[in-house]
Amino acid sequence: MHDYDLLVVGSANADLVVGVDRRPGAGETVLGSDLAVHPGGKGANQAVAAGRLGARTALLARVGDDDHGRLLLDSQRAAGVDTVGVLVGGAPTGVALITVDPSGDNSIVVSPGANSRLTPSDVRDAGSLLAAARVVSLQLEIPLETVAEVVRTAEAGFGDRSGPRVVLNPSPPAPLPADVLAACDPLVVNEHEARYLLGDDPDGDATDPEAWAAALLARGPRSVVVTLGGAGALVADRDRTVRIPSLPVEAVDTTGAGDAFTGALAWRLGVGDDLETAVRYAVRVGAAAVTRAGAQVSFPTADEVAAL
């Protein structure tokens, strides 16, 4: 019996947001709105998204022994996420400093803080968490060597038990080692991430997601999901490629929608859905998430998804 449908290994940040009439130039000071502090970070977002939906979820992350760390732990627990794997101390909690102008454009500076101290040895110490999960979801806001250690552990398995299925969203994008790519089932990318990973590949300049998916599959992952915003998503594996349309919704704020999509997708795989079925559900979750402002506060419950 697996204790968790999903283990998320990744980042936890406090998002510090200030609204401005315009972003400052070099050497310039501008006045902004009251500071808003929200729980964020791709790993924490995915875990909350899955937890809200009813998933048995755990988070392996690192936060500081500070107010921001406590905010993040409280947010996870409120969503029903098991925080036994959240390590505390060693550096301040990661922070994203975000300025938003009236058009909604933002500028972000990230101080990784404790996220950059999540090490391969932390992963090895958390072997029981990995052994207890059906799926592990990863992003790239923690050190790449730590991501690689999770993948190696998952691929090696645990004696007579196979390790968790690996879902990876390479965000922010970075070059991926061949063994990490080969374990992805699926590799989840948006247009920007697909183009980055394809680099000099002529298909990186293509405009059709089918070409990106085929070129990415050739790099070794077992399956690929390309998210297309309001146009839905595309699912590709060795056998077929399927486009899944989104739902027509009024988008208010897309912050965190990709994390909600990936968290939902990883959870549905953990409870036994095939990839296409899981993506169809995740598209609905992403659509629901964009109808409300904010990241974690916008993530829907299972009832809200069903009502769409």
CORPEDA-V684437 format. One line per field, one symbol per residue. phi: phi as a letter, one per 30 degrees, with the letter a starting at -180 (. if undefined). A space follows every 50 residues. Layout:
BEGIN
phi=???
END
This chain:
BEGIN
phi=.ddbdbccclcbbccccbdbdadddeiccbdbdedccbdajddddddded dedjddbbbcabbddaddddeddddddddiddcecddbjjadeebccbcb cedjdbbbcccdhdedcdcedddddceddddccdbbcbbccbedddeddd ddddddibidcddddccbcdbddadcdeddedddacdcbcedddddddhd deddcdcceeddddddeddkddabbcdbhddjabcbbdcabbcbddcdbd dcadeiddddedddddddddcjdddddddedddddddddddbdjcddcdd dddddddd
END
